[in-house]
Amino acid sequence: MRKIGAHVSASGGIDKAIERAAAIGADCVQVFAGSPRLWKRLPLESVDVDKLFAKCKELSVSPVFTHSLYLVNFASDNSELLAKSIAAVKNDMAFDSLVKGSGVVVHLGSHLGKGWDAVKEQVKQAIITVLNETPADSCLLIENSAGQNGKLCSDLSEIKWLLDEIEKDKKYVSTGRLGWCFDTCHGWAAGYWIGSDEQWKSFQKSESLVTASEEAAGLFPEPPANAKKSYNLYSELDRLYLWKNLKLIHLNDSRDIFNSGRDRHDNIQEGLMYQGMLEYCINYAEIITIPIITEVPGEDGEGPDKINVDRIKKLAGL
């Protein structure tokens, strides 16, 4: 059974988030454990898990994912900011354990111009610290980024490096405590093609990136030089052996062009992602078993709504 859900508000209690998800046709959900833009976190004692579990059962909404706050930067050279980042994610991991969730999605931060190689060991150690000091049934999910302003993990090889290196030191990947989340908008913005090869050829033609003579000869150029090593997401995931650790898909359209580096979500089938790409992605063999969460702005600008959830279901043939 496919799981198609949305990020919704937990205002008034996390049980209210379950009700909001069900009201728009979602059967899984993502929430914030507190304000995404403030360091202060809600006390875990205030979470009524009995109400949550009852509502999940009543409305058949599960699993529950948590999105960590946006202020986190595991690559910061500011010791206070780094300590706050680790503490905040630890709190969210404790929340994940409390609500019997399926993972905390984390943007790891930005190297702020220093480059990946300069910060990767610090980022690795920060993740290990979080995992060492949080419940054994909590899970951290690294999210890919669009890449703007030095954001980490726009290149999926960085996620691969972290998973492999942390597994060497601590068996957190094989025990299910560390995985990753792929966001379609971020991937598109970072130069990963999430459609088919035929869609890539059509895209090149539509963008006038291939001449008539090149088309006749079957010559279709690779993406721009600053795109990722493999324009095709799926072959890149094969190459990096990242399929087995992919735990969640964020399905979002984009307000920006391919390889823009900009992270701006748009409603499903209303953005600039090439027609048919999201349908191809959602029905890709290795993805049909992975939960999907949408984080689109919604038709009224108030967040994911029934219109967008229904569009995803239609793309999935439901």
C-alpha positions in Angstrom: 0.0 0.0 0.0 1.4 3.3 -1.1 1.9 6.0 1.6 1.2 9.5 0.3 1.2 12.4 2.8 2.0 16.0 3.6 3.7 18.3 6.0 1.0 19.9 8.1 0.9 22.1 11.2 0.9 20.5 14.6 -0.6 23.6 16.2 -2.8 22.7 19.1 -1.2 19.3 19.5 0.3 16.6 17.3 -3.1 14.8 17.3 -4.5 17.8 15.4 -1.8 17.3 12.8 -3.2 13.8 12.2 -6.6 15.2 11.8 -5.4 17.9 9.3 -3.5 15.2 7.3 -6.6 13.0 7.1 -8.8 15.9 6.1 -6.7 16.5 2.9 -6.5 12.8 2.0 -3.1 12.1 3.4 -2.2 8.7 5.1 1.2 9.7 6.4 2.4 12.9 7.8 5.4 15.2 8.6 5.4 17.8 11.3 7.8 20.2 13.1 8.5 19.4 16.8 8.5 23.1 17.5 9.0 26.4 15.5 11.3 25.7 12.5 12.8 29.2 12.9 13.4 29.3 16.7 15.9 27.4 18.8 13.4 27.0 21.7 11.8 23.5 21.5 8.5 22.4 23.1 8.9 20.3 26.2 8.4 16.7 25.4 6.2 16.4 28.5 3.6 18.5 26.7 3.1 15.9 23.9 0.0 13.8 24.5 1.1 10.6 22.9 -2.1 8.7 23.9 -4.2 11.2 21.8 -1.7 10.9 19.0 -1.7 7.1 18.8 -5.5 7.0 19.1 -5.9 9.5 16.3 -3.4 7.7 14.1 -5.3 4.4 14.6 -8.7 6.0 14.1 -7.8 7.8 10.9 -5.2 5.3 9.5 -2.4 7.9 9.3 1.1 6.6 9.7 4.1 6.8 9.7 4.9 10.1 11.3 8.0 12.0 10.2 9.6 15.0 11.9 11.3 17.9 10.1 14.1 19.5 12.1 14.4 23.3 12.3 16.0 25.4 9.6 18.6 27.0 11.8 20.8 23.8 12.1 24.3 24.0 10.7 26.6 21.1 11.5 29.3 22.8 9.4 29.4 26.0 11.3 32.8 27.3 12.7 30.8 29.1 15.5 31.0 26.7 18.5 27.8 28.1 20.0 25.8 27.6 16.8 27.2 24.1 16.4 26.3 23.2 20.0 22.8 24.7 19.5 22.4 22.7 16.3 23.3 19.4 17.9 21.1 20.1 20.9 18.1 20.9 18.7 18.4 17.8 16.5 18.9 15.7 19.7 15.6 17.1 21.0 13.9 16.3 17.7 15.3 12.8 17.8 13.8 12.3 21.3 10.5 13.6 19.9 10.8 11.0 17.1 11.2 8.3 19.6 8.4 9.5 21.8 5.8 9.6 19.0 7.2 6.3 17.5 8.1 8.1 14.4 10.0 7.0 11.3 12.7 9.6 11.2 13.9 13.2 11.6 14.6 15.0 8.3 17.6 17.3 8.7 19.2 19.9 6.5 22.8 19.7 7.6 23.7 23.3 6.9 26.2 25.2 4.8 30.0 25.3 4.5 29.6 29.0 3.8 32.3 29.0 1.0 34.8 26.8 2.8 33.9 23.7 0.6 32.8 20.2 1.5 36.3 18.8 2.2 36.9 21.5 4.8 33.8 20.6 6.8 32.9 17.0 6.2 34.7 15.5 9.3 33.0 18.0 11.6 29.6 17.2 10.1 30.3 13.5 10.4 31.2 13.9 14.1 28.1 16.1 14.8 25.9 13.3 13.4 27.6 10.7 15.4 27.2 12.8 18.6 23.5 13.1 17.9 23.1 9.4 17.3 25.2 8.5 20.3 23.1 10.6 22.6 19.6 9.9 21.4 17.2 6.9 21.8 18.0 3.7 20.0 14.6 3.8 18.2 15.1 7.3 16.8 16.3 7.8 13.2 18.1 10.7 11.4 17.4 11.3 7.7 19.8 13.5 5.8 18.0 15.6 3.2 19.6 16.6 -0.1 19.8 20.3 -0.8 19.4 22.6 -3.9 23.0 23.8 -3.3 22.6 27.6 -3.0 24.9 29.4 -0.6 27.1 26.4 0.0 24.3 24.2 1.3 25.6 20.7 2.0 24.5 17.5 0.2 23.3 19.0 -3.1 25.8 16.5 -4.4 24.5 13.0 -3.5 28.1 11.7 -3.2 28.3 13.8 0.0 25.4 11.8 1.5 27.1 8.6 0.4 30.3 9.6 2.1 28.6 10.4 5.4 26.7 7.1 5.4 29.8 5.1 4.6 32.1 6.9 7.0 29.6 6.8 9.9 29.0 3.1 9.3 32.7 2.5 9.6 32.8 4.0 13.1 29.3 3.2 14.3 26.8 0.7 12.9 24.0 3.2 12.6 23.2 2.8 8.9 22.7 -1.0 9.0 20.6 -0.7 12.2 18.3 1.8 10.6 19.2 4.8 12.7 20.7 6.8 9.8 19.3 7.1 6.3 18.4 9.9 3.8 15.5 11.7 2.2 15.4 12.9 -1.4 13.6 16.1 -2.3 12.6 16.3 -6.0 12.6 20.2 -6.1 16.1 20.2 -4.5 17.4 17.5 -6.9 16.0 19.3 -9.9 17.6 22.6 -8.7 20.9 20.8 -8.1 21.1 19.4 -11.6 19.7 15.9 -11.2 17.3 14.8 -13.9 14.4 12.8 -12.3 12.6 12.0 -15.5 13.2 9.4 -18.2 15.8 9.5 -20.9 13.1 10.2 -23.4 11.9 13.1 -21.3 15.5 14.4 -21.2 15.6 14.4 -25.0 12.3 16.2 -25.2 13.5 18.7 -22.7 16.6 19.4 -24.7 14.5 20.0 -27.8 12.0 22.2 -26.0 14.8 24.4 -24.5 16.5 24.6 -28.0 19.6 23.0 -26.5 19.9 20.6 -29.4 20.0 21.4 -33.2 17.9 19.6 -35.8 21.0 17.9 -37.2 22.1 16.8 -33.7 18.7 15.4 -33.1 18.7 13.5 -36.4 22.1 12.0 -35.4 20.9 11.0 -32.0 23.3 13.5 -30.3 21.8 14.9 -27.1 24.2 17.0 -24.9 24.8 16.3 -21.2 23.6 18.9 -18.7 25.5 22.1 -18.1 29.1 21.7 -16.9 28.1 22.7 -13.3 25.4 20.0 -13.1 26.1 16.8 -11.2 28.3 13.9 -12.4 25.3 12.0 -13.7 22.3 13.9 -15.1 20.1 10.9 -14.5 19.2 10.5 -10.8 18.4 6.8 -11.0 21.7 5.8 -12.6 23.5 7.9 -10.0 21.7 6.2 -7.1 22.7 2.9 -8.7 26.3 4.0 -9.0 26.4 5.2 -5.4 24.4 2.3 -3.9 22.1 4.7 -2.2 18.8 2.9 -2.8 18.7 0.8 0.3 19.1 3.8 2.6 16.5 6.0 0.9 13.7 6.2 3.5 11.5 9.1 2.3 10.6 11.1 -0.8 9.7 14.8 -0.6 7.6 15.3 -3.7 7.6 19.0 -4.7 7.5 20.9 -7.9 9.9 23.9 -8.4 9.5 27.6 -9.1 13.0 27.7 -10.7 14.6 26.2 -13.8 16.7 23.1 -14.0 20.1 23.3 -12.3 19.3 26.8 -10.8 20.6 26.0 -7.3 17.5 27.6 -5.9 15.2 26.0 -3.3 11.7 27.3 -4.0 8.9 24.7 -3.9 5.8 25.0 -6.2 2.5 23.1 -6.3 2.4 19.8 -8.0 2.3 20.2 -11.8 2.3 24.0 -11.5 6.0 24.6 -11.4 8.9 24.5 -13.9 9.8 20.8 -13.6 9.4 19.2 -17.0 6.0 17.7 -17.7 5.7 14.1 -16.8 8.8 14.0 -14.5 7.0 13.7 -11.2 4.8 10.9 -12.6 7.9 9.1 -13.8 9.6 9.5 -10.4 6.6 8.4 -8.3 6.2 5.3 -10.3 9.9 4.3 -10.5 10.2 0.7 -9.4 12.5 1.4 -6.3 10.4 4.3 -5.2 6.9 2.8 -5.1 7.6 1.3 -1.7 8.9 4.6 -0.1 6.6 7.0 1.7 6.0 10.3 0.0 5.5 13.6 1.7 4.7 16.9 -0.1 5.7 20.3 1.2 4.1 22.5 -1.5 2.7 26.0 -0.8 -0.9 24.9 -1.5 -3.4 26.7 -3.7 -4.1 29.3 -0.9 -0.5 29.6 0.2 -1.3 27.9 3.5 0.6 24.7 2.9 -0.2 21.3 1.4 -3.9 20.8 0.6 -6.3 18.2 -0.8 -5.8 19.4 -4.4 -2.1 18.6 -4.3 -2.5 15.3 -2.4 -5.1 14.3 -5.0 -2.7 15.2 -7.9 0.0 13.0 -6.4 -2.5 10.1 -6.0 -3.5 10.6 -9.6 0.1 10.5 -10.7 0.5 7.3 -8.8 -2.6 5.8 -10.4 -4.6 5.7 -7.2 
